[in-house]
Amino acid sequence: MIELNTFDPTTLVLLSLFNPAVIAVGYLMGRTADQWQKIIVAAFAASLAGFVLFWLGTLMGVFVVNSSGGASGVVMLQFVFGLVWAALGYTTRTR
């Protein structure tokens, strides 16, 4: 079981970096983007998909959240990593 405290930067980064929903949604939406501006939208969608997966994990008891500060940190970091995955997908797309 992973416990998420108020400010634990290592856990926040690891949860955001290895979230499969962020990786899949960011990369796939980045590959389908036809303009570079759409990678920001892809990053936002990846962050929301990652948070839904994180929320389902808390409902199932995989994560223990002691405060709301950690969850908001996960959303912001997932946006950053989603932006990276969307940019990677955008640069590797077939034209």
N, C-alpha and C positions, 0 to 999 in steps of 0.2 A: 504494500500500500504506500502511495506517495502522499506526503503531507505538504500542503502549500500554506506557508505562513505569510505574515504581512509583507515582509520584504526579504525575499530569498532569491538573489539574482541568478545564482547557478541553476536552481530548479526552474525558474521562469524561462531562462534561455534554453535549457534542455527540453522542456515541454513544448516550447514554441518551435524549436529547430527540428525536432523529430516527429512533429504531428503529421501523420500521413494525409489528413484532409487538406492541410495547407499546401503540402507538396503537390498533391494530385490536382487540386483545383487551380492553384497558381500556375503550374506548368501547362496544364491543358488549356486554360483560358488564355495564357500568354501565347501559346502556339496558334490559337485561332484568331488572335487580334490582328487586324489589318492596319492599325495605326498605333504608333508608340504611346499615345495618350491613353489607350485602353488598358495598358498594363496596370495603371493605377486602379481602375475598376476591378481588374482581375485580382489585384492584391487585396482589395477590400472584400471581395467575395470569398477569397481564400481565408481571410481572417475570420469572417463570419462562419464559414464551414468548419474551420478549426475550432472555433468556440463552441459550436453545436456538438462536435465530437467530444470536446472537453467537458461540456455540461452533461452529456450522456454518461461519460466516465464518472462524474461525481454522483450521478443518480445510482449507478451500479456499485458504487463504493470503491472504485479503483483509486480515486483521488479524494483526499480529505481537505476541504477548504475551510480555513479558520477565519478568514476575513475577505472582504470584497476587493481589497487593494491588490491582492495577488492575481485575481481573475482579470482585473482591468489591465494589469501589466502584461498578462498573457495575450490579450487582444491586441495591444499595441505592438508587442514584439512579433506576433503572428503577422501583422500587417507588414512589418519590415521584411520578414523572411518571405512572405507571400510576394512582395515586390521583387525580391531577388529571384524567386522561382519563376515569376511571370516574365521578368526580363530575360531569364535564361531560355524560357520557352519561346519568347518572341524572337530571340536571336537565332534559334535553331529551327525555326519554322521553314517549311518549303514555300518558295515564292512562285 
